[in-house]
Amino acid sequence: MAQETEKINAEVIAVYPDKIKIVVDSLEDFRIAGEALQVGSYLKISDNENAILMAIIENFSIIVNEAGKRDYAIEALPLGMIRGGKFIRGGDSLAIPPKKVEPATEEEIKKIYDQYIDPKEKFTFASLSSNPNIRISVNGNKFFNKHVAIVGSTGSGKSHTLSTIIQKAIAEKNGSFSINNSHIIVFDIHSEYKSAFPTANFIDIKNLVLPYWLLNSEELEEFFLDTEANDHNQKFIFKEAIVADRKKHFKGVETNKNKIHYDSPLYFDINYVLEYAKEKNTEVIGTGEEYVSGAKKGQEKTTQGSLYGKLTNFVNRLENKINDNRLDFLLGQKSKDITFEETLNQLVGYQTDKQSNVTVIDLSGVPFEVLSITVSLISRMVFEYGYFYKRLRNAKDPNEKINNDIPILLVYEEAHKYVPNSDLVKYRSSKKSIERIAKEGRKYGVTLLLASQRPSEISETIFSQCNNFIAMRLTNPVDQGYVKKLLPDTLGTLVDKMPSLKQGEALLVGESIILPSIVQIDRCANEPSSNDIPYWELWKEEWKNMNIEEIKNEWYS
């Protein structure tokens, strides 16, 4: 071993706060000292005070001197110091001149990642990309109680990564019980995740029931009114009818009836609102005077009401929505009958017949024009659950430190579809609900996991609140630039690797991991359904017959 050490001929020629330059005589001799060398490999640089600087190789280049001899120049990003066997972030305290440069051993690299996390807080779902023997753990508390973003182009492994993380989270147990206390709601926009979570509470357009009467005033107006027209008459009549009908159906203490308002989460009948609007649109009012001659002699004179004919568009719009079968999950009889408790149980996996850690809400069948409203209502209900649960526990014990023992993770797959960087009215509800969770949710035990192939199209308010990033291969320059802007500027060229990452590889960075790392995500146990249709293979097969009648029945159902 002594002979091998003597062969090492590497010299540090420059030390900067964010870069170290090293010249090596022979890469072969340098490699003998430890692990294989490549971009992303780890180096250790010793000084005369027994401190070791750990660095990661960013690039190689060849230097040819005047005599024609080739040397190899390595540029490395300093990660931190090992002092007294402990790794500390930051590399600005290396004594000059450094004494020795060597490739880091597997054990030394493991020491960086292992020692900083308390074993009971460890959550592991990946290995170091340059060495699969080195498992990379994150701090599970800092990972899940801060918001997470997974970004990556189609085919980068984003859906598999999301599935791996959730599968591992629901499998971890601090005891011998059958089901742990994890609660995860997945908004599945492309019908991918039923196969990944076979025991999940699965909700799709066929069994989804959401009560329209739980929509708040903004959501109600976005859904039922022509907000572009800014018609005050519509708004006034709509509000008046809803408040009146909420009071009519209220069964509580009579004195509380006066406290009922437009946003009260109480039942009202949408058909009553329609009839009220029709009545106002055709209202004829007596003047108190009588006709003194002619065919109507003796009859009271009448005049058109102030809203006569002015609500026609509103009435037609309301009628169309109530009669639209596609909106039955939101406006049908079941939506009128379902209680607040049943709605919340359905969403957070507390059904009486089946408890489940994961609720998959398949949004693929939800009409696009109500997608934002649907996501908004569910998100807001979960946020308000967290708020009121914390308030309830606080009232019982003001000194309690952990005042939500049932925290929830909301997973927004293809988040750019319903929280885009856009001010269009149709996205207003979902943006407002999710932005509120991004800014305040952590206090109430509600956090987000955003997954998107187009991060540049996500609301920056939401995306910038994420504390942990899993950045997979991104090929679009606009998306790359957007993600780089939100990541720490100490990453050096690590962030430049995003376009060339292999499938399943990711840059893992954030508060939950000691230092940014290129990792290989573990394969998930049950895979999500792939959206990739094998065109070329299918086209080469024999002509297939199609049952148009069956398709029509499904279309019309």
Secondary structure, DSSP 8 states (H G I E B T S, - for coil): -HHHHHH--EEEEEEETTEEEEEES-HHHHHHTSS---TT-EEEEE-TTS-EEEEEEEEEEEEE-TTS-EEEEEEEEEEEEEETTEEEE------SS--EEEE--HHHHHHHHHTTS-GGGEEEEEEETTEEEEEEEEEHHHHHSS-EEEE--TTSSHHHHHHHHHHHHHH--SSS-SS-S--EEEEESSS-STTT-TTSEEE-TTT----GGGS-HHHHHHHHS-TTTT-HHHHHHHHHHHHHHHHHH--S-GGGGGG--TT------HHHHHHHHHHHHT-EEEEEEEB-SSTTBTSEEEEE-TTTTTSHHHHHHHHHHHT-GGGHHHHSHHHHH--HHHHHHHHHTB-SS-B-SEEEEE-TTS-GGGHHHHHHHHHHHHHHHHHHHHHHHHHH-TT-S---SS-EEEEEETGGGTSBS---GGGHHHHHHHHHHHHHGGGGTEEEEEEES-GGGB-HHHHTT--EEEE-----HHHHHHHHHHS-TT-GGGGGGGGG--TTEEEEEETTSSS-EEEEE---SS--------HHHHHTS------HHHHHHHHH-
